[in-house]
Amino acid sequence: MDLKELESGVDPGKHWYYQSKKVPLFKFFKNLASNQGKKLTVIDFGSGSGFFAYELLEAFPEYVSDVLLIDIGYTQKEMDATKGQKVQKMHFIPEGINDCVVIMMDVLEHIEDDYAILKDIKSKVGENAHYFITVPAFKSIWSSHDVYLGHYRRYTIPMLSKLLKTNDCPIDNNYYIYFSLFPVAWLVRKIKQTEESMENPEASDMKPVPGPLNFLLKQYNSFEMNFRKANKLFGLTCVAEGVLRN
């Protein structure tokens, strides 16, 4: 997840965006783990704070064997403190982990060569490895928000599908989320977009919102997630679910 988004005081444990965004991840993970009837290792690649992995562990302890938080930003002290624990912080994915789910929550857009990194991840994991990926969608709403967060690109379903198919990663589902918010975001960003703000972005668009509005946005967007797999048209985020290695 984008740690810079938290600098404006956003609490992912309460904010509508993160609380609704975890809904499709939860549905995917619960369905996968219950169908396999076994515990899975959760590998959170580009984990940052590890919010989504921690949320999975809290919601489905019966299905999670271990959690590996993978991020080059961790200090040696942070990694040493978690060594041997159920949740471990690491710089790189250990080789040969079977029965795992690699989650990449808004990560690939930060990596210049997304093809190379996905190839490397696939080479590290063992048998029965799956993935859940989210990335920002549509270059048409590129803004200072993307520049501030250090994005290289925004994706479409065809772009993300090509990335996965080139690396021989079968796709079970791909779709967009935040369908209803896309027109609003497009309009707002076009109005705010100036040459100065693009060159000198000062902050993310993600902000805390008043409690009642936060509640309504969380409820509405969580409800909209029920129809996510039918949405192949547009949204703020592109999602892919599938297999890394059989």
VMD Tcl script that draws the C-alpha trace (Angstrom):
set ca {
  {0.00 0.00 0.00}
  {1.07 3.62 -0.53}
  {2.59 4.80 2.76}
  {2.55 8.39 1.50}
  {-1.24 8.29 1.60}
  {-1.04 7.92 5.37}
  {0.97 11.12 5.79}
  {-2.19 13.21 5.54}
  {-3.65 11.57 8.65}
  {-5.62 8.78 6.97}
  {-6.32 5.81 9.26}
  {-6.72 2.70 7.05}
  {-8.44 0.92 9.92}
  {-11.35 3.35 9.58}
  {-11.08 5.13 6.22}
  {-13.77 4.14 3.73}
  {-11.31 3.59 0.87}
  {-9.21 0.95 2.60}
  {-12.15 -0.65 4.38}
  {-14.05 -1.13 1.10}
  {-10.93 -2.08 -0.87}
  {-10.28 -5.06 1.39}
  {-13.71 -6.53 0.56}
  {-12.74 -8.19 -2.77}
  {-9.46 -9.38 -1.23}
  {-11.35 -10.99 1.63}
  {-13.83 -12.67 -0.74}
  {-11.03 -13.99 -2.94}
  {-8.96 -15.31 -0.03}
  {-11.85 -16.92 1.82}
  {-13.08 -18.67 -1.32}
  {-9.59 -19.92 -2.23}
  {-8.68 -21.15 1.26}
  {-12.04 -22.80 1.96}
  {-12.02 -24.60 -1.42}
  {-8.51 -25.92 -0.78}
  {-9.26 -26.84 2.81}
  {-5.81 -25.86 4.03}
  {-3.92 -22.99 5.57}
  {-2.06 -20.66 3.21}
  {0.98 -18.44 3.60}
  {0.14 -14.81 2.88}
  {2.98 -12.99 1.11}
  {2.35 -9.25 1.06}
  {4.73 -7.91 -1.58}
  {5.46 -4.19 -1.24}
  {3.66 -4.39 2.07}
  {4.60 -1.07 3.68}
  {2.64 -1.05 6.92}
  {1.26 -4.52 6.13}
  {-2.30 -3.31 6.64}
  {-4.02 -5.71 4.24}
  {-2.04 -8.74 5.40}
  {-2.76 -7.97 9.05}
  {-6.45 -7.58 8.19}
  {-6.46 -11.00 6.49}
  {-4.83 -12.62 9.50}
  {-7.33 -11.04 11.88}
  {-10.34 -11.99 9.76}
  {-9.26 -15.53 8.79}
  {-6.82 -16.91 11.39}
  {-8.03 -20.43 10.62}
  {-6.84 -20.12 7.01}
  {-3.50 -18.31 7.49}
  {-0.39 -20.31 8.35}
  {2.13 -17.47 8.17}
  {2.39 -13.89 6.96}
  {5.47 -12.59 5.15}
  {5.69 -8.82 4.76}
  {8.07 -8.07 1.88}
  {9.39 -4.53 1.57}
  {12.90 -3.16 0.98}
  {12.07 -0.27 3.28}
  {12.32 -2.36 6.46}
  {15.36 -1.87 8.67}
  {17.46 -4.78 9.86}
  {16.20 -4.11 13.38}
  {12.57 -4.41 12.23}
  {13.29 -7.68 10.44}
  {15.24 -9.16 13.35}
  {12.40 -8.33 15.74}
  {9.95 -10.47 13.73}
  {12.21 -13.40 12.89}
  {10.51 -16.72 13.63}
  {7.15 -15.11 14.39}
  {3.84 -15.67 12.64}
  {4.23 -12.31 10.91}
  {7.74 -11.72 9.58}
  {9.22 -8.70 7.84}
  {11.69 -9.36 5.02}
  {13.36 -7.66 2.09}
  {12.85 -10.52 -0.37}
  {10.53 -13.49 -0.88}
  {12.15 -16.75 0.30}
  {12.40 -19.38 -2.41}
  {10.09 -22.36 -2.73}
  {7.12 -21.44 -0.52}
  {4.22 -23.73 -1.42}
  {0.52 -23.11 -0.76}
  {0.70 -19.34 -0.74}
  {-1.09 -16.20 -1.86}
  {0.95 -13.23 -3.04}
  {-0.96 -9.99 -2.61}
  {0.22 -6.86 -4.40}
  {-1.97 -4.00 -3.27}
  {-1.14 -0.93 -5.39}
  {2.48 -1.95 -5.88}
  {3.22 -2.63 -9.57}
  {2.60 0.99 -10.60}
  {5.60 2.00 -8.46}
  {7.99 -0.34 -10.30}
  {9.58 0.82 -13.54}
  {9.94 -2.70 -14.97}
  {6.77 -4.45 -13.83}
  {7.39 -7.37 -16.20}
  {10.76 -8.16 -14.62}
  {9.46 -7.95 -11.04}
  {6.52 -10.25 -11.74}
  {8.86 -12.74 -13.43}
  {11.12 -12.65 -10.37}
  {8.22 -13.17 -7.95}
  {6.99 -16.15 -9.96}
  {10.47 -17.70 -9.95}
  {10.62 -17.50 -6.14}
  {7.32 -19.11 -5.12}
  {6.70 -22.85 -5.05}
  {3.70 -24.98 -5.96}
  {0.08 -23.92 -5.49}
  {0.82 -20.18 -5.50}
  {-1.88 -17.64 -6.26}
  {-2.01 -13.87 -6.65}
  {-4.33 -10.96 -5.92}
  {-3.30 -7.68 -7.57}
  {-4.71 -4.16 -7.47}
  {-3.37 -1.23 -9.50}
  {-4.69 2.28 -10.26}
  {-6.71 2.39 -13.47}
  {-6.82 4.59 -16.58}
  {-4.20 7.08 -17.72}
  {-7.05 9.51 -18.45}
  {-7.21 10.38 -14.73}
  {-3.45 10.72 -14.29}
  {-2.85 13.64 -11.95}
  {-0.51 15.17 -9.39}
  {-1.77 12.42 -7.06}
  {0.10 9.87 -9.19}
  {3.18 12.06 -9.44}
  {3.27 12.57 -5.67}
  {2.98 8.83 -5.01}
  {5.71 7.97 -7.53}
  {3.61 6.07 -10.05}
  {5.03 5.06 -13.42}
  {1.67 4.21 -14.98}
  {-2.03 3.53 -14.52}
  {-3.45 0.32 -15.96}
  {-6.39 -1.04 -17.91}
  {-7.62 -4.64 -17.91}
  {-5.88 -5.34 -21.26}
  {-2.59 -3.89 -19.93}
  {-2.65 -5.92 -16.73}
  {-3.78 -9.04 -18.61}
  {-0.86 -8.71 -21.04}
  {1.57 -8.40 -18.12}
  {0.22 -11.55 -16.50}
  {-0.08 -13.60 -19.70}
  {3.46 -12.68 -20.77}
  {4.66 -14.18 -17.48}
  {2.40 -17.22 -17.97}
  {0.20 -16.41 -14.97}
  {-3.34 -17.72 -15.60}
  {-6.08 -15.19 -14.84}
  {-9.19 -16.36 -13.01}
  {-10.86 -12.95 -12.75}
  {-10.11 -9.38 -13.74}
  {-12.33 -6.37 -13.23}
  {-12.55 -2.75 -12.12}
  {-13.71 -1.44 -8.75}
  {-14.97 2.00 -7.66}
  {-17.14 2.20 -10.75}
  {-19.42 4.94 -9.41}
  {-16.55 7.12 -8.21}
  {-14.72 7.16 -11.54}
  {-16.73 9.97 -13.21}
  {-16.43 12.14 -10.10}
  {-12.69 11.54 -9.79}
  {-12.18 12.21 -13.51}
  {-14.01 15.54 -13.30}
  {-12.32 16.68 -10.09}
  {-8.84 15.82 -11.33}
  {-9.38 17.57 -14.65}
  {-10.49 20.72 -12.86}
  {-7.54 20.64 -10.43}
  {-4.96 19.67 -13.01}
  {-2.42 22.42 -13.70}
  {1.14 22.37 -14.96}
  {2.36 23.67 -11.61}
  {0.60 21.01 -9.56}
  {1.91 18.25 -11.85}
  {5.50 19.42 -11.49}
  {5.37 20.16 -7.77}
  {2.81 17.85 -6.18}
  {2.45 18.53 -2.49}
  {0.13 15.80 -1.27}
  {-2.01 12.79 -2.08}
  {-5.70 13.16 -2.88}
  {-6.44 10.75 -0.04}
  {-7.75 12.69 2.96}
  {-9.65 11.93 6.16}
  {-13.37 12.60 5.82}
  {-16.05 13.40 8.42}
  {-17.47 10.39 10.25}
  {-20.99 10.30 8.74}
  {-19.67 10.73 5.19}
  {-16.96 8.14 5.80}
  {-19.64 5.68 6.97}
  {-21.82 6.27 3.90}
  {-18.90 5.94 1.48}
  {-17.75 2.75 3.18}
  {-21.22 1.18 3.08}
  {-21.93 2.16 -0.51}
  {-18.58 1.11 -1.96}
  {-18.56 -2.14 0.02}
  {-22.00 -2.90 -1.42}
  {-20.82 -2.08 -4.94}
  {-18.07 -4.68 -4.55}
  {-20.76 -7.37 -4.81}
  {-21.00 -6.61 -8.54}
  {-17.27 -6.18 -9.15}
  {-16.70 -9.19 -11.41}
  {-19.25 -7.89 -13.91}
  {-17.48 -4.55 -14.23}
  {-15.18 -4.69 -17.26}
  {-15.79 -1.07 -18.27}
  {-14.09 1.37 -15.91}
  {-13.25 2.24 -12.30}
  {-10.53 3.79 -10.21}
  {-8.77 0.47 -9.59}
  {-8.01 -2.54 -11.76}
  {-7.97 -5.98 -10.11}
  {-6.63 -9.37 -11.18}
  {-6.91 -12.74 -9.44}
  {-5.25 -15.94 -10.55}
  {-2.44 -18.48 -10.37}
  {1.29 -17.78 -10.16}
  {2.41 -21.40 -10.20}
  {0.42 -24.64 -10.15}
}
mol new
graphics top color blue
foreach p $ca { graphics top sphere $p radius 0.5 }
foreach p [lrange $ca 0 end-1] q [lrange $ca 1 end] { graphics top cylinder $p $q radius 0.2 }
display resetview
